[in-house]
Amino acid sequence: MELSFWNIQLGDSISASALCNRIEFECQPELLTICKQIEAYLLEHPTEIPDNEVAELIITVFGKVFDELTHIFLKERVLIFPEIVKRGIDFEMPAPVIQLIQLTQEKISQLLNRLRQLLNNFQMKPGWNNDWKNCVQQFFQLEKKIHQWIYVEQNMLYPAFLSNTPVN
């Protein structure tokens, strides 16, 4: 049985090129699909968010998460993963590139924490309609899966390619 990206853990034996492929073809599309579903709900039902005081903030913060994800995924797909797949273990990534990726991932995590606060730790209230409850559930799944993606990249993928050469 093939290991799902969502079950990968430190110590699993998986090549860097296979990991890049899993991230690009399994992880990224799933995260973007969840984002598109949340975005569709928020655009179609902006007035149905139960807490009107934070509704606009939820929409804005989520938009930033979606935007940051889209941009980092594009950089990985177009610039980073092809080089890892092409050069394998001979590929060295300059430290500033990895630091930029880590900073972006940290920013995404901070935005997710803000969404968690705005959404009351994803705790459902009895009076909420089912569509909004499903949307909040998708926010929770998005957070969980983004943290898995960050974990795999920061602990398994990128450390193997960190260049020790100083950058001017």
Protein Blocks (a to p, Z undefined) as FASTA:
>chain_A
ZZdfklgcehiacdfklmmmmmmmmmmmmmmmmmmmmmmmmmmmmmlpmblmlmmmmmmm
mmmmmmmmmmmmmmmmmmmmmmmmmnmmmlccdfklmmmmmmmmmmmmmmmmmmmmmnon
opacfklcfklmmmmmmmmmmmmmmmmmmmmmmmmmmmmmccfbdcZZ
